[in-house]
Amino acid sequence: MIVGFNIGFLEVSIVDVLDIGLVSFLLFQVYSLMRGSVAVRIFVGFLSLYLIYLVVRAAEMELLSAILGQFMGVGVIAAIILFQQEIRKFLLLLGKTTSFNSENGFLSNLPWKKRKKGDEFNITPLIEASKSLGGTNTGALIVLSKGSELKFYAESGDLIDAIVSKRLLISIFNKTSPLHDGAVIIHKGRISAARCVLPVTEKDVPAQFGLRHKAAIGMSEATDTVILIVSEETGQLSVARNGTIYHNLSNQEIRSKINDYLAEDNKKKNKENRKESAEQEIVQ
């Protein structure tokens, strides 16, 4: 084993440094995932108990080490039960970011993965509808997805499959409509479903945010989507993306947020094309 340096009587190798770095990064990611929820305190408690177990075992305290060892064995099952929501969220996040699921991944060049020109849609009816709904203090929750069809969430409501229009959105979220309670899912310019149930975040959010905002944050944590929220109390417009909510936005800011989300793939493609062109010039 290659020795990197010595600390007293300890021989620290490059592999040891890499191991410690990877574990630290993993613990930081787990903490970031659970930050703001009650589960972070349980996680810190488990971590502290495990560190005590390592110290006791290194000190060769056989009785205490045996007791803590038995507890740690059962603690794995207890951790799975206690952290089932966080584990599910972590797997959803992993599936969202993996190249197998990404439209820009190495499977994106397959014929059935090609993006059609008709996939882009005009967001003006969406902006106008949200403006009208906010003016009448009509609550609304709209999910925009450029990749996944979100079948799991769409099937929790009523399937529609209609072109996005201002009048249709206003009709859906009308307080007397049977479809107003829940979220509308829009996929590639078409309304897939209405009255859909979204996952609620477990983070601590300000008291000014209601169930719609919590559901929007939870949906943005679990999926690669952008969610538009119209507050029923104030009529203010908000956008949720990647677990972050942007509150009290103007119509122009809403348009900018949505356009940035929809244009991400094009920006990545243009960056890759510029990189390839630069490499070709160097070769020539």
N, C-alpha and C positions, 0 to 999 in steps of 0.2 A: 504494500500500500504506500502510495506516495505521501510523504509528510510535508505539509505546508509550512507549519511553524510549531513551536512548543510554547505551552503556557504552564510553567512549573514542571510538574511531572506528567502533564497531559501532552499527548502527541495529537495535534489537530491536522487532519488531512484536508485536501481540497474537497473530497467527497463529503466530509463532515460539514464543511462550510456550506456546500450546496444543499445538503440535507436540512440544515438549520434554516437556510434561506427559504426553501420551498415550504417547510412547515410553517414558518412565520407568515409567508404570503397566504397560505391556505387559511390559517387562523384569522388573518386580517379580513379575508374575503367573507368568511363565515360571520365574523363580527359585523361587517358592513351590511350583510344580508339581514341580520336580526336587529340591527341598531334601531332604537326607537320603540321596540316591542318589549313585552314582559319577558319573553324568552331569553333575552340577552343576559338577564340576571341568573337564570338557571344555567345558561351556558358557562358563565364565569364561575359559578359554583362547582359545576362538573370539572372544569379545567383546573380549579384550585385543588379539588380533591384528588385529581389524577397526579398533579405535581407533588402533593404530599405523599401519595403512594410510591412514587418514584424515589423520593428522598428516603422514605422508610425502608424500601427494598434495598437501596444502596447502602444504608447503614446496617443492614442485616438484622433488623428487628423482626424475628421470625413470626411471633404471635400477631403483632399488629399488621405485619405484611400479609399474613394469611387472611386476616379479617378484611382488610381493605381489598385484597385480591378477589375474594368472593363477592364483595360489593361491586367491584368494577366489572366482574363478569355479568352480574345481573343488571348493572348500570347501562350496559349497551342496549339491552332490550327496553329499559326504562327511557333511555334517550330517544330511541326510535318512536316510542309512544308520545313522549312529551314534545318532540320536535317534528312531528309528522307534517305539520303545515309548512315549516321552514324547509324540510327535506323536499317536499313536493315543489315548493317555490324554487329551490335550488335546481332541481331537475328540469323544471320548466325553463328556467333561465339558461341552463346548459343547452337544452334543445333549441332554444331561440337563437343562440349565438353560434351553434355549430355550423360548419361549412356544408354539412349534408342538407341542412334545412335552409341555408341562405340562398337567395337568388343569385348572388355573386360567387357562390361556391364552385368547386370543380365539377359539380353535376349540372351547373346552370346552362352548359352548352348543348345539353341533350335536346332533341327536337321538341319534346313535350314540355321542356322548361323554358323555351323561348318566349320572351315577352312580346305580345302583339302590340301593334300601334294603337289599337283601340282601347288599351288598358288605361291610358290616361283619360281623365275626365275633368270637366269644367266644375270648379268648386264654387263658382259664383252663386248658384242656387242654394248651396249649403250656407254660405255666408249671409245671404239675404234672409233665409229662413231663421237663422240664429238671431239676427238683428230684430226681426219681427217678434220672435218668441221672447226675447229679452225685454222688448218694449212693453209687452203685456204681462210680464212676470210669469211666464209659462215655463215650467221646468222642463229640461230636455237633457238627454244623454245620448251622444252620437259617437260611435266607434268607427274609425277609418282604418282599414287594413289594405296594404298594398301587396302583401305576400300571401299569407295563409287565409283560407276561407273561413276559419274560425267556426267550423261545423259544430263543435261541441257546444259553444255558446249560442250559435244560431238556432240549434235544435231545442234549446231551452225556451224559445219564444215561438212566434208564429212566422213561418217562412212567407216571404213576399215576392222577391225577385222582380224589382221594378226599377226603372230609371230614376235617378235622383232629381227631384224637382222641389221648388219652394212650396208649392201648394200641398204636395203630398206630405212633406215633413211637418208642415203646420197642422195638417189634418190628423196626422198620427199623434202628435203631442198635445192636441186639444184636450182640455181637461174633461170633456164629456166623451172622449174616444175610449173604447175598450183597450186600445193599444198603447195608451200614453204612459202606462206604468211599466218602467223598464227601459232598456236601451235599444237603440236602432244600430244595426251593423251594416256598414257600407263597405263593399269589396269591389275594387276596380270599377268604380263609377255606377254601381247598382246597389240598391237597398236589398240586402240579402234577407233580413228578418227584422221584426220589431218585437217589443215586449220581452227582450232577452234579459236573462239574469247574469250579472257579472260578479266576479269574486271581490270581496271587500278586503281592503288592506288591514293589516293588524298593527300598523304603525300608529303612534300617537300623532294625531292631526289637530290643528287649532279648532277651537269650539265653533268657530264661524262656519266651518265646513260640515255639511250634512251628509246623508247617506249617499247621495249622488256623487259627491266629490270623493268619498271614501271608496266607492265602487270604481270610479274612474282611475284612482291611484292604483288600486288593486289590479285592475285590468292592464294598466300600463306596466306593472311589475311582472305580470305573467306572460305578456305577449308583446310582440313588436308592432305596436299600434299607437295611434294618436287619438285621444278622446276629447271631444268637445262637450263642455258642460254649460248649461244655462241655469242659473240659480232661480228657484221659484220664489225665494224671499226677496232678493234684491234685483234680479234680472241681469246681473253681471255675468260676463262670459269668461270662462276659464278653459285652459288646455292642460291635459295630463300627458306626460311622455316619460318613459323610463323611470317610473316611480316618483317623478317630480311634477308638481302642479304649478302652473303659471296663472295667477289669479288676476281678475279684473283687467282683462285685455280689451283693446279697441278692435274694431272690425279689421283694420289694416294689420294689426299685430296677429290676429287670428289667421288671416290669410297668409301672412309670412310664415307662421309656425307650420301650417299645413303644407305650404309649398316646399319648405325646407325638408319636411318629412318625405314628401313624394319625390323630391329631386335628389335624394341621397344616392340612389343607385346610379343616376346619370353622372353625378359628381365623381363617384368612385370609378366609373367606366372612363370618364375623361382623364382622370389622374393616371389610370393604367395605360391609356393610349399615349399620353404624353411621355410616360416612362419608357414605353416600348419604342417610341420615335427617337428618344434621346439615346437609347441603347443602340439602335440601328445606325444613328449618325456616328457614334463612337466606333462601331465596327467598320463603317465605311472609311 
